[in-house]
Each structure stands twice: as structure tokens, then as C-alpha cells.
């Protein structure tokens, strides 16, 4: 899943223009509001946007589309993330040999219309940062 290959932007493949933080400028949607939504979900201890951004930038520098979601063993394919205005997201993730595509609501903290558990809230948070964060690693 983490190797570059043929495909369209957002299809889960790495693109050379993503090096040195270029992923954030290359997204086909604008970034916006995301930053404090996990507080509304009632889940504490989420990774900061800067931590997720740094992970994406490091993965892009290694020509990989996969980041390990902080505080989990989940792998998020950040290249598969698609923002669905105004506040939703779809993405592909993996854990071991299992892989799945999910949809989530970044304001409500739901995955496939069900409230995120503490365990998968970290995954949703990372996907929402990729979808709606500003790409700032500071």
C-alpha cells in the first residue's frame, strides 16, 4: 500500500510533487476549520495537527502514502483521504492484513455514522487533519 504506482491523485499513490511538504498545497480542496473538533467528540489525548502533518511530510519524503496513526497500530493511507464538504471525509486504513475504506464526520466524530470509539477516534482525527488541516508542522 505504501509504494508509488500509477493512478489518479487521491487514489492512494505517492506523487513526486508531495516532497518537502508539497502534499498540502497539492490537495484539490481548500483547508479550513479543523483543529478543535476532537474536543467536541469527548475524546482526550488526540495527536496534534503538527504531529500528523510531520508524519505525512516524512512519509512523502520516503515516497510512501502510509503513516502510522499516533497512539495506535493503525496505518492511514493519507493519499486516499478525500474531503467531502463541508465536514466529512473518506479514507483507507489498514491494521495488519486487514484494510478498509471508511467515511467519517469530522465535526460529529462518527465513522460510518456511528460514534467513534476511543480506539478509532485517533484514526478519524488523523484523517480529518489530512483532509482539513492547513499543513503546518509547527
C-alpha positions in Angstrom: 0.0 0.0 0.0 2.8 2.4 0.7 4.7 2.3 -2.6 4.2 4.7 -5.5 2.4 3.5 -8.6 0.2 4.5 -11.4 -3.1 6.2 -10.6 -5.0 9.4 -10.2 -4.4 11.9 -7.4 -6.2 10.8 -4.3 -6.2 7.2 -5.4 -3.7 6.2 -2.8 -0.4 6.6 -4.7 2.5 8.9 -4.0 3.4 11.8 -6.3 6.8 13.4 -6.7 5.3 16.9 -6.1 4.5 15.9 -2.5 8.1 16.0 -1.4 9.2 18.7 1.1 5.6 19.4 2.3 4.1 19.7 -1.2 1.3 17.4 -0.4 -0.7 20.1 1.4 -0.6 22.5 -1.5 -1.5 19.8 -4.0 -4.8 18.8 -2.4 -7.7 19.5 -4.7 -9.7 21.1 -1.9 -9.1 24.0 0.4 -8.3 23.5 4.0 -10.4 25.1 6.7 -11.8 24.8 10.1 -10.3 21.6 11.5 -8.3 21.8 14.8 -10.5 21.6 17.9 -13.1 19.0 16.7 -11.8 16.1 18.9 -12.7 18.1 22.0 -16.3 18.0 20.9 -16.1 14.2 20.4 -15.4 13.8 24.1 -12.0 12.0 23.5 -8.9 13.4 25.1 -5.3 12.9 24.0 -5.5 13.2 20.3 -2.4 13.8 18.3 -1.8 17.4 17.3 -2.2 18.6 13.7 1.5 19.3 13.8 2.3 15.7 14.7 0.1 14.3 11.9 1.5 16.9 9.4 5.1 15.9 10.3 4.2 12.2 9.8 2.7 12.9 6.4 5.7 15.0 5.3 8.1 12.3 6.5 6.1 9.6 4.6 6.0 11.7 1.4 9.8 12.3 1.7 10.2 8.5 1.8 7.8 8.1 -1.2 5.2 6.4 0.9 1.5 7.0 1.2 1.2 5.4 4.6 1.6 6.9 8.1 1.2 5.1 11.4 -1.6 6.9 13.3 -0.1 8.3 16.5 -1.0 6.2 19.6 -2.3 3.3 17.5 -1.0 0.4 15.3 -3.3 1.6 12.5 -1.9 2.7 9.2 -3.6 5.6 7.4 -3.2 5.8 3.6 -3.1 9.6 3.6 -3.2 9.7 -0.2 -6.6 8.0 -0.1 -8.1 10.8 2.0 -10.9 12.7 0.3 -12.6 15.7 1.9 -16.3 15.8 1.5 -17.6 19.3 2.1 -18.4 20.7 4.5 -17.1 18.4 7.2 -16.8 14.8 6.2 -14.0 12.5 4.9 -13.4 9.1 3.3 -10.1 7.2 3.7 -8.5 3.8 3.6 -6.7 2.4 6.6 -5.0 -0.9 7.5 -4.2 -2.9 10.6 -2.1 -6.0 9.8 -3.6 -7.8 6.8 -6.9 -6.0 7.2 -7.7 -3.0 5.1 -10.9 -1.0 4.9 -12.4 2.2 3.5 -14.4 4.3 6.0 -16.3 7.5 5.9 -16.4 9.9 8.8 -17.8 13.2 10.0 -15.0 15.4 11.4 -17.4 17.6 13.4 -19.5 14.9 14.9 -16.7 12.3 15.5 -18.5 9.5 13.7 -17.2 6.7 11.5 -19.7 5.1 9.1 -22.4 7.1 11.0 -21.5 5.5 14.4 -19.8 7.5 17.2 -16.0 6.8 17.1 -14.7 4.8 20.0 -11.6 6.0 21.8 -9.5 3.5 19.9 -10.6 4.6 16.4 -11.0 8.3 17.2 -7.3 8.6 16.7 -7.7 7.2 13.2 -10.5 9.6 12.4 -8.6 12.5 13.9 -5.6 11.8 11.6 -7.8 11.5 8.5 -9.5 14.8 9.4 -6.2 16.6 9.9 -5.1 15.4 6.5 -8.4 16.4 5.0 -8.9 19.8 6.6 -5.6 20.8 8.3 -3.5 23.6 7.0 -0.3 21.5 6.6 1.5 23.4 9.4 4.1 21.4 11.2 4.7 24.0 13.9 
